[in-house]
Amino acid sequence: MTTPEDLRWMRRAISLAGMAEGHTSPNPMVGAVIVHDGIITGEGYHLKAGTPHAEVHAINAVKDRSLLPASTIYVSLEPCSHHGRTPPCADLIISSGIRRVVAGTTDPNPLVAGRGIARLREAGVEVITGVAEEECRWLNRRFLAWHEKKRPYVILKWAQSADGFIDLHRQPGDTPEPNWITGMTERVLVHRWRAAEDAILAGGGTVRADNPSLTVRYWSGKNPVRVIISRSGDMDPHSSAFDGSVETLLFTCNEKAIIPGAKTIKLSSGEGFIEEVLTSLYSMGVQSLFVEGGAFIIRSFVQSGLWDEARRFTGTARFTAGVPDPFPEFTPRETIKFEKSILEIAYHF
């Protein structure tokens, strides 16, 4: 049975797990806390794929191992039961002598999927599940979407002027550069978001108009895989997105399109291309996709229904005319105010 303290310690495990955001893919973020008589004796979290799991760090942190049989370990995700790049955590818990396990949620990975819990119970360990489950699932929404929806978790992001335009109309020969709507604080936040995702996507029109690098520069973290969709394949090979510094994928209907610095992936047709791109990325193990535009790409994701979060900045500048907001029916569930903009967030679950 659960105790009033179970929720408290599980939330501590969730907090620890979140410290590795952007570093664990394709593994989930997991935190573990060991408690004896209301005192934390060991804790830890999974740092990156291929390294010890959270349970290992937590158990190794306990100085007095004689306390373990009378302790509870709180884990934000079901302990694994299979041999991957590391040994099964369920076996480690059993051998450590811990007799009570509280798991936030089950692991949808077919290699686990309840087997870790079953192994623990077969060994006589008390297992409680579902504590702070919604919070645990939110923490690993990317990992869960990949396993349950069989596609990457999709986040849409764009900025619009105060009068509802995401860009001015561009003319042939215009210098490729962005028309900034937000301030530096928001840009730093966006780079933090980029670092948290496996891949970042932009349409060919955006690459031609803005010449974005699509990299992480204002935050410490990895660069996501760059994904460019250009059905025509008409791209400038000298664009920053094709500089060869980051793995880059070009999805196009033009089988003759060859861009140095990018891997070309053929789209079968113009129809249903969003689903086709997501299916391809899923097969590559990409668990999350950060979509930065432009208008046609964002609108295509919205119309397909294949998105999970939408993050829209609205600035104070007015454009009077230009490219309209691609998602005017946007209904925010969260609002955050910045000095030069308002951030609204919507969810599609």
Secondary structure by P-SEA (a helix, b strand, c coil): ccccaaaaaaaaaaaaaaccccccccccbbbbbbbcccccccbbbbcccccccaaaaaaaacccccccccbbbbbcccccccccccccaaaaaaaacccbbbbccccccccccaaaaaaaaaabbbbbcccaaaaaaaaaaaaaaaaaccccbbbbbbcccccccccccccccccccccccccaaaaaaaaaaaaaccbbbbcaaaaaacccccccccccccccbbbbbbccccccccccccccccbbbbbccccccccccbbbbbbccccaaaaaaaaaaaaacccbbbbcccaaaaaaaaaaccccbbbbbbcccccccccccccccccccbbbbcccbbbbbbbcc
